[in-house]
């Protein structure tokens, strides 16, 4: 009796086509936002910010970006870590070159720079697809990491080769640097995550999203009915890279504070974000959040249970984590290719018909 559409009438096409047409879904969405903005900032600690909330929000942005490219447009990419590195290094160069400019603008401009790089590396998608496109994006991953390692200009000729985020403030509140509070980091990432998720949701439900999905389902048929594969694929690479670049800038400037490209943005980062959208659900904004939450919370849970409570070695817990993630990917690919998002949709359908679920 908690989840019903009866009596929830619509009087316009806009009302029927909104993101949450069911009143209960809207209330749930508003409740989550109310807790996220009105409760968590006042109770959050450094541990919860650094271990759970901030990485979850950043990875959610990256997962949404990759899901736009892979889940909605069908273009497989293994270069997410490299594009996150572009966003991080672009943000670092902007922060050091223009210290008087707001960090918010730096992060968004870093996303714009990454979008340009994404378009450049997206050009091969006009001729190749599938496995060959995945190999091309994998080559982009290794090339970008090599470039940031070998060209000292990117890390301002630092002897260590690391980049370190200088302190920047907004309205007198430090958002980067050693004096940043947990609540400030969390709220900054939360505002960007909510704004970008809203943009992604509207893009995927609009004309652009329908073009992406037409290319994904059958590119030849899409071209026959008037969808331009050139602009459609490159727009998917641009939008996806923008999201991933913003995530990389936040990962470096707000979360890590200092980074070295090989360790922070290596191939493991690309696979981690890819696993998030596979487990969460391809072609779903909610799936991006679900996959990010799962793969951020799983290591924390295993560390507290296996290492903290049972006293197991840390390396053993790390190996068990890899085994669990690998097994889950195989299970989801075989049993439920649409991931956690589809399981949530099925659960909602059963709640609609309860106590008579089909």
N, C-alpha and C positions, 0 to 999 in steps of 0.2 A: 504493500500500500504506500510505500515511500516514493516510488518512481512511476508516475503516471502521466500520460498525455491527455487523458480525458478532461475536458473543460478548458484546455489550453488552446484557445482558438486564435487564428491569425486573420487579420482583416486586410493585409496587403502582401504583395509579393516580396517586398523588402523584409517584412517581419518573418515570413516563412523561410526566407533564404539566409537569415542571419547565422552567425557562427554557432550560437547556442539557441536553437529554436524552442527547446523545452525549458520551461521555467525553472525546474529543479536544477538543470545543468548551469543555468545562469547564476542561481544562488550559490551553488557549489563553487563556481569560478570566482564570484565576488568574495566568498568566505576565504578562499585560499589567498587572494590578494590582500584581504584585510589582515590576515595573520602574518603574511610575508612582510607587509609594510608597517603594521601597527603593533605587532607583538615581538617578532624575532629580533629586530634591532635593539630592543631594550633588554633582552635576556641573553643575547649571543655572547660567547666567550671567544678568546683567541683560538682555543683548540677547535671549537665547532666551526669557526670561520675558516680556518686554514685546512682542516681535515675534511669538511663536508660541504658547507654552503657555498663558499667562493669557488672551489673547483667545480662543483656541480653546475653553477650558473655559467661559468666560462665554457665548460665542456658542452653544456646544452646549446650555447650559441654556435659552437663549432659543429655539433651534430646536426643542428637545423641547417647550417650551410651545406654540409655534405649531403644531407637528405634531399635538399633542393636539387642538387646535381645528379645524385645517384638514384634516389627514390622517386623523384618526380620527373626528371628528364632522362633517366636511364643511362647516364654517362658514368661509367665506373672510374673512380679516382683513387689512387694510392699515394697521392702527394699531399695529403692534408697537413702533415707535420712541416713540410717545406713551406707551404703557404702560411701557416701559423708563424713560421720564422720570418717570412717577409713582413707580416704585420708587426711582429715584435721589433725587428731592426728598423723598420720605417718609423715606428713610434719613438724608438730611441734616438734616431737621427733628428726627428722633429723636436723632441724634448730638449736636446742639447743645442740645436741650432736656433730655436725660437723659444727661449725660456719664458717670455712674457705671454705667450699664447696659452689658453686654457687646455688642460689635459683632456677635456672632453673632445675638443676639436682635434687634438693630436690623435686620439684613438680613432675617430671617424675618418680622418685623413689617411691614417695607416690602413684602414679598411679600403679606402679608395685606391691607394697604391697597390694593394694586394689584388684588387679587382682588375687593374690594368695588367698585372703580371698573369693573373688567371686567364684573361682573354688571350694573351700571347701563347700560353701553354695549351689553351683550348683549341687553337687552330688545327692541330692534328685530328681533332674529333670530326672535322668536316670530311676527312678521307678514311679514317679508320674507326673501329668501334669494338666493343667487347674486350677480349683478352689483349688485343694489340693496343687499345687505348689505355688499359690498365698498366701495361708495360711502359707506355709513353709517359704517363703521370708518375710512375715509379722512377723513371729516369729524371723527371723534373725534381722529385724529392731529393735524390742524391746530388743533382747538379746544384740546387739551391743551398744545401748544407755545405757542399764543397766551396761554393762561392763565398758564403759568409765566413768560412774558416780561412780562406786564402787571401782575401782582399782586406787589408788592415783598415781601409777607410770606413768600412761598415762598423767596426768597433772602436773607431776614433784612435787607432794606433795604440791601444792599450797593451801593456806588456803581457798581461794574463790572457788576453783574447776574450775576456768576458765583457758583457755590457751590463751596466748598473743604472737603475732608474733613479734620477735625481728627485728630490722632494718637490712635489707640486700640490697646490691647494686649490680648492673651489669654495668661495665664500668663507675663507679663513680656515677651512677644514682640510687637513692633509689627506690626500688620496693615494699618494705614492711616497716611498721613502720609509725610514725606520720608525717614524713617529705616527704612523697611520693606525687608527683604532680599528677594531674588528667590525664595529657597526658601520663605519665609513666605507670600508672596503666592500662590505656586504651590500649596502644600499646602492653604491655606485654600480656594481655589477648587476644588481637586481633591476635597477632602472633601465640599463641598456638591454638586459635580457628580455624584459617585458616589452620594451619598445620594438626590438628586432623580431620577437615572436609575433607581435601584432602585424608588423610589416610582412613577414613571411606568410602568415595565415591569409592575409588579404591578397598577396601576390598569387599564391597557389590556388585560391578560389576564383580568381579573375581570368581575364582573357589570356594573360601571359602563362598562368598555370595550366590552362587547358592546352595551350600550344606545347608546353613542356611534356605533358602527359601524352599528347598525340605523337610526338617524336619518340617517346619511350615505348609506346605500345606498338607502333609500326611506322617507321620514318618514311617509307616509300608512300604509303597511303596518306600520311599527313602532308607530304609535299604535293600529292595529287589534288588534295582539297584546298590547297592554297597556303599551307604553313611553310614559311621560309626556313629551311634547316640552318642556314648560315646565321641569321640573327637569333633564332631560337636557341641553338646550342651555345652560341657565344654569350647570350644574355644569361643563360643558366650558369655558365662558368663565371661570369662577372658577378652576379648576385651571390653565388655560393662563395666565391673567393672573398667578397666583401665581408660576409659574415665570419668566415674563417680568419681573415686578417684582423677583424675587431677582437675575436677570441684570442688570437696570438698576442695582440697588444696588451690586452688585459692580463693574460697569463704571465707575461713578462713584467709589466709595470706594476700591477696591483698585487698579483699572487706571489710571484717569485722574488721580485725586486732586483735580482741579478741572474743572468743566464748565460750559458755557453751553448752554442747552437747544436752541437753534436749530442749533448746530453739531454737538453730540454726539448728539442724538436727533431729528434731522430725518427727512424722508420717505425719504431715502436709507437710513437704518438699517432702516426697515420693509421696503424692497425687498430689502436685503441678506439679512435673515433669511428672507424669503420665497424668495429664490433658493437659499438653503442647503437648504431642505426640498424644493424642486423637483429640484435636482441630486442631493441625497442620497437622496431617496425619500419620498413621502408615505405616512403610515401605518406608519412604521418608526422605532423608537428608534435602531437602528444607523444608519439613513439620516440622522438628525439629526446624529450624530457625524461621519459621512462627509462630509456637505455642509459642516458647519462647518470640518472639517479642510481640505477642498479650497479653500474661499474664503478661509481664513486663510493657507494656504501659498502659494496662487497669486501674490498680490502680492509676497510675500517672494522667491519663486523668480524672478519676472520682474524685480524690482528688482536682484537679485544678478547675474542673467545679462545682461539688456539694458543696465542702467545701469552695474553694477559691472564686468562683463567686457567688454562691447562698447562701452561709453561712449556709449550713446544718451541723448538728453535724458529727464529724468524725466517731463515731461508726455506725451511720446510713449509711454513705457512704460505710463503710466496709461490712455491711450486704447486701447492694444493689450489691456490687461487687460479693459476694458469690452467690447471686440469679442469677446474669447475667451469671457467669461462669457455674453454675449448669444447667441453662436453655440451654446454648449453647452446653454443653456436650450431653444433651438429644437430642437436635435438630440434632447435627452432627451424633450421633450414629444411629438415625432413617433415616434422610434425606440424609446425605452424610458421610458414615463411613470412607471415606478416607480423610476427613478433608479439610483444606485450600489448601493443595497441589493439591488435585483433582480439586478444584475450579479454581486454577491457570492453571492447564493443560487444562481444558475446555475452559477457556478464551483464551489461546494461540491457541487452535484449531479453535475457532471462528475468531480470528485475521488472521489466515492463509487463511481462506475462505472469508474474508470480501472483498467486501460488500454483499456477499451471504452466511451468516452463516447458518449452518443447525440447 
